[in-house]
């Protein structure tokens, strides 16, 4: 939750825009929940307790409104425990209330668990929102499949659209449950990408949900129809299972405004790699390792940092083979290379998923630090598949996840 809060605070989401969005959700009668998390911030936790907010705790968002000539934004909340302990501005004892406002918002007619607070306080103190988007007028379809494991990259789901359609896509994972007195449900990393098949058979990413450590992820998007039909592919992104011999199921739920055809299909590890490479190159953090006065950046790393871990992609932009090395000191992470180190030689003009690190929720501690090195390749010729330590041939059907791919436009390959 701490990392999620950091990413949210660093995002471009405007406070007024979020207020309007939540107002729209409640106007549409979507249930909305809000949660408090201190995430190790003791000062924040003490402030919340001083103001009467329980932490960690979940509240219901009942309504949003603006009052007064200055348009002061307020949020109406309910504590499911039935006790409103809020002591800040716009609490029941606040002097900010006028008789007219109390009558307008029916303050005296609410139960003991309901209270109002200023939007600025809500925006600052609450860490998470959960919106249940009800869609009674939409069509629903579900499909089940397998997430990737030590055996292969798992399955994807094809979507055939026969008309332009608004869709809500939710991907659920099956939690495994440990046995014994201290039994807990264990989740793995879960993300999702929706790819559109182009006329040449390649795929491009049209929507992407970052990996998280939740039971489900969701996307809202529009499926466009370019020809008689339009083909899309929903790709689950799960890498914490890659060393597991116990495959885990997923279930995909799709709500759409128009009929769709859905079917599970085998997922090619090369397509997963192409999806990660495209995402990292377009949205990841860019770190040059080697620069040439004549050619500019020759060896570049692209990093995706999400709640579930980290994806590192190496790019050889030069016309010569280049070596890149990575080594980590980590605890509580699973490596897609099966080791916390690798040495790879990338052929000219290629990109490669160097490693995918995923948090292991069975771990008791999490720490991660690593370093890189890079340079020219001093050996002989380099095959098109590159040179790799550890050998990616040992990954079996998952070999293509870490095979170099030519620098090109969209994701290549097929399901």
LUMKOL-667256 format. One line per 2 residues: their letters; for each residue x, y, z of C-alpha. Coordinates in steps of 0.5 Angstrom, whole numbers. Layout:
% residues N
a = X/Y/Z ~ ...
END
This chain:
% residues 415
xx = 0/0/0 ~ 6/5/1
xx = 8/4/-6 ~ 1/5/-9
xx = 1/11/-5 ~ 7/14/-7
xx = 5/12/-15 ~ -2/16/-14
xx = 1/22/-10 ~ 6/22/-16
xx = 1/21/-21 ~ -2/27/-25
xx = -9/25/-22 ~ -12/32/-20
xx = -16/33/-14 ~ -22/36/-17
xx = -22/31/-22 ~ -22/25/-17
xx = -28/29/-14 ~ -32/29/-20
xx = -31/22/-22 ~ -33/19/-15
xx = -39/24/-15 ~ -41/21/-22
xx = -40/14/-19 ~ -45/15/-13
xx = -50/19/-18 ~ -50/12/-22
xx = -51/9/-15 ~ -44/5/-15
xx = -42/2/-8 ~ -36/6/-6
xx = -31/4/-1 ~ -25/8/2
xx = -20/5/7 ~ -15/8/11
xx = -7/5/11 ~ -2/8/15
xx = 3/4/11 ~ 9/5/17
xx = 8/12/17 ~ 7/13/25
xx = 6/21/24 ~ 0/20/20
xx = -3/14/24 ~ -3/18/30
xx = -6/24/26 ~ -12/20/24
xx = -13/17/31 ~ -13/24/34
xx = -18/26/29 ~ -22/20/30
xx = -21/15/24 ~ -19/8/25
xx = -13/5/22 ~ -13/1/18
xx = -20/1/17 ~ -26/1/11
xx = -31/6/11 ~ -37/7/6
xx = -37/13/1 ~ -45/15/2
xx = -45/22/-2 ~ -41/28/-5
xx = -43/35/-5 ~ -41/42/-5
xx = -44/47/-1 ~ -43/55/1
xx = -42/60/-4 ~ -34/58/-5
xx = -37/51/-7 ~ -33/47/-1
xx = -33/40/-3 ~ -35/35/3
xx = -35/27/3 ~ -41/23/7
xx = -38/17/10 ~ -41/11/14
xx = -37/7/19 ~ -40/0/19
xx = -38/-1/26 ~ -44/4/27
xx = -40/10/31 ~ -38/16/28
xx = -31/18/31 ~ -29/24/27
xx = -27/30/30 ~ -24/34/25
xx = -28/40/20 ~ -35/38/19
xx = -36/33/24 ~ -42/33/28
xx = -40/38/33 ~ -36/42/28
xx = -38/50/28 ~ -38/50/21
xx = -45/47/21 ~ -50/53/20
xx = -58/51/21 ~ -59/52/14
xx = -54/47/12 ~ -56/42/17
xx = -63/42/14 ~ -60/42/7
xx = -56/35/8 ~ -61/32/13
xx = -55/32/19 ~ -60/30/24
xx = -63/24/21 ~ -57/20/20
xx = -55/14/24 ~ -49/14/29
xx = -44/12/24 ~ -45/17/19
xx = -41/23/19 ~ -38/29/14
xx = -31/31/13 ~ -28/36/8
xx = -26/33/1 ~ -19/36/2
xx = -18/32/9 ~ -21/25/5
xx = -16/26/0 ~ -10/27/4
xx = -12/21/10 ~ -15/16/6
xx = -11/11/2 ~ -15/7/-2
xx = -22/7/-6 ~ -26/1/-8
xx = -31/2/-13 ~ -36/-4/-15
xx = -39/-2/-22 ~ -46/-4/-23
xx = -47/-6/-30 ~ -55/-9/-31
xx = -55/-7/-38 ~ -49/-10/-40
xx = -48/-17/-43 ~ -44/-22/-39
xx = -39/-27/-41 ~ -34/-31/-37
xx = -28/-36/-39 ~ -23/-40/-34
xx = -16/-42/-36 ~ -9/-43/-33
xx = -4/-38/-31 ~ 3/-39/-33
xx = 8/-44/-29 ~ 14/-48/-29
xx = 11/-52/-35 ~ 9/-46/-40
xx = 6/-39/-40 ~ -1/-41/-39
xx = -7/-39/-43 ~ -10/-32/-46
xx = -17/-31/-48 ~ -19/-29/-55
xx = -24/-23/-56 ~ -28/-23/-62
xx = -32/-16/-63 ~ -37/-16/-68
xx = -39/-8/-67 ~ -36/-3/-63
xx = -37/-4/-56 ~ -35/-1/-49
xx = -33/-7/-44 ~ -31/-8/-37
xx = -25/-14/-36 ~ -24/-17/-29
xx = -19/-22/-28 ~ -19/-26/-22
xx = -14/-31/-19 ~ -15/-37/-16
xx = -12/-37/-9 ~ -8/-43/-6
xx = -9/-44/1 ~ -4/-47/6
xx = -6/-52/11 ~ -5/-52/18
xx = -7/-48/24 ~ -4/-42/21
xx = -7/-43/14 ~ -7/-37/10
xx = -9/-36/3 ~ -3/-34/-2
xx = -4/-30/-8 ~ 1/-28/-13
xx = 3/-23/-18 ~ -3/-21/-23
xx = -3/-16/-28 ~ -7/-16/-35
xx = -6/-13/-42 ~ -11/-13/-48
xx = -8/-13/-55 ~ -11/-12/-61
xx = -9/-16/-67 ~ -7/-12/-73
xx = -8/-14/-81 ~ -1/-17/-81
xx = -2/-22/-75 ~ 2/-18/-70
xx = -1/-15/-64 ~ -1/-8/-60
xx = -2/-6/-53 ~ -9/-2/-53
xx = -10/-3/-45 ~ -5/-5/-39
xx = -7/-6/-32 ~ 0/-6/-27
xx = 1/-12/-23 ~ -1/-12/-16
xx = -2/-17/-10 ~ -9/-17/-10
xx = -14/-23/-12 ~ -16/-19/-18
xx = -15/-13/-23 ~ -19/-10/-28
xx = -19/-5/-34 ~ -25/-1/-38
xx = -24/0/-45 ~ -27/1/-52
xx = -26/-5/-57 ~ -26/-2/-64
xx = -29/-5/-70 ~ -24/-4/-76
xx = -26/-10/-81 ~ -32/-15/-81
xx = -29/-17/-74 ~ -24/-15/-69
xx = -20/-19/-66 ~ -17/-18/-59
xx = -13/-22/-54 ~ -13/-22/-46
xx = -6/-23/-43 ~ -5/-25/-36
xx = 1/-23/-33 ~ 4/-27/-27
xx = 11/-29/-26 ~ 11/-31/-19
xx = 9/-38/-21 ~ 14/-39/-26
xx = 18/-44/-21 ~ 11/-47/-19
xx = 9/-54/-21 ~ 2/-53/-18
xx = -1/-49/-24 ~ -6/-44/-21
xx = -13/-42/-25 ~ -16/-35/-27
xx = -23/-33/-29 ~ -24/-28/-34
xx = -31/-24/-33 ~ -33/-19/-39
xx = -38/-14/-39 ~ -40/-11/-46
xx = -45/-7/-49 ~ -45/-11/-55
xx = -44/-19/-56 ~ -37/-22/-56
xx = -34/-29/-58 ~ -29/-31/-52
xx = -25/-37/-52 ~ -18/-39/-48
xx = -12/-40/-53 ~ -5/-43/-51
xx = -1/-37/-49 ~ 6/-36/-53
xx = 12/-34/-48 ~ 15/-29/-54
xx = 8/-25/-54 ~ 9/-24/-46
xx = 16/-22/-47 ~ 14/-17/-53
xx = 8/-14/-49 ~ 13/-13/-43
xx = 18/-10/-48 ~ 13/-5/-51
xx = 11/-3/-44 ~ 18/-2/-41
xx = 20/2/-47 ~ 14/6/-48
xx = 13/7/-40 ~ 19/5/-36
xx = 24/9/-33 ~ 30/9/-38
xx = 37/8/-35 ~ 43/9/-41
xx = 49/4/-39 ~ 53/5/-45
xx = 54/12/-49 ~ 58/13/-55
xx = 60/20/-58 ~ 58/18/-65
xx = 52/13/-64 ~ 49/16/-58
xx = 46/11/-53 ~ 48/4/-54
xx = 46/0/-48 ~ 40/2/-45
xx = 35/-1/-39 ~ 28/0/-38
xx = 25/-1/-32 ~ 18/-2/-30
xx = 16/-2/-22 ~ 10/-4/-20
xx = 6/-6/-13 ~ 8/-14/-15
xx = 16/-13/-16 ~ 20/-10/-22
xx = 21/-12/-30 ~ 28/-10/-33
xx = 29/-10/-40 ~ 35/-9/-44
xx = 36/-6/-50 ~ 42/-6/-55
xx = 41/0/-60 ~ 48/-1/-63
xx = 50/-5/-69 ~ 55/-9/-65
xx = 54/-15/-60 ~ 53/-12/-53
xx = 54/-15/-46 ~ 50/-14/-40
xx = 50/-17/-33 ~ 45/-16/-27
xx = 46/-19/-20 ~ 42/-18/-14
xx = 42/-18/-6 ~ 34/-20/-5
xx = 30/-23/0 ~ 22/-25/-1
xx = 23/-24/-9 ~ 22/-30/-14
xx = 26/-29/-20 ~ 24/-31/-27
xx = 31/-33/-29 ~ 31/-38/-23
xx = 37/-34/-20 ~ 39/-27/-18
xx = 44/-26/-23 ~ 45/-26/-30
xx = 50/-25/-36 ~ 47/-24/-43
xx = 50/-22/-50 ~ 45/-18/-54
xx = 45/-19/-61 ~ 45/-12/-65
xx = 39/-8/-65 ~ 35/-12/-60
xx = 31/-12/-54 ~ 31/-17/-48
xx = 27/-18/-42 ~ 33/-19/-37
xx = 29/-21/-31 ~ 22/-21/-28
xx = 22/-20/-20 ~ 16/-22/-16
xx = 14/-21/-9 ~ 13/-28/-5
xx = 8/-27/0 ~ 10/-33/4
xx = 16/-29/5 ~ 17/-25/12
xx = 21/-20/10 ~ 23/-16/3
xx = 29/-13/1 ~ 32/-11/-6
xx = 38/-8/-8 ~ 42/-10/-15
xx = 47/-7/-20 ~ 49/-7/-27
xx = 55/-8/-32 ~ 55/-7/-39
xx = 60/-7/-45 ~ 62/-10/-51
xx = 63/-17/-53 ~ 70/-19/-54
xx = 68/-27/-56 ~ 67/-29/-63
xx = 60/-29/-66 ~ 54/-28/-63
xx = 48/-33/-65 ~ 41/-29/-66
xx = 39/-32/-60 ~ 44/-29/-56
xx = 49/-32/-51 ~ 46/-33/-44
xx = 48/-35/-36 ~ 44/-38/-34
xx = 42/-42/-40 ~ 35/-40/-42
xx = 34/-47/-46 ~ 33/-49/-38
xx = 27/-46/-38 ~ 24/-50/-43
xx = 17/-47/-46 ~ 19/-41/-42
xx = 25/-40/-46 ~ 22/-35/-51
xx = 21/-30/-45 ~ 28/-28/-44
xx = 30/-29/-52 ~ 32/-23/-55
xx = 27/-19/-60 ~ 29/-15/-66
xx = 27/-7/-64 ~ 21/-6/-68
xx = 14/-3/-67 ~ 9/-7/-63
xx = 9/-13/-60 ~ 10/-19/-65
xx = 8/-26/-65 ~ 1/-30/-64
x = -3/-33/-58
END
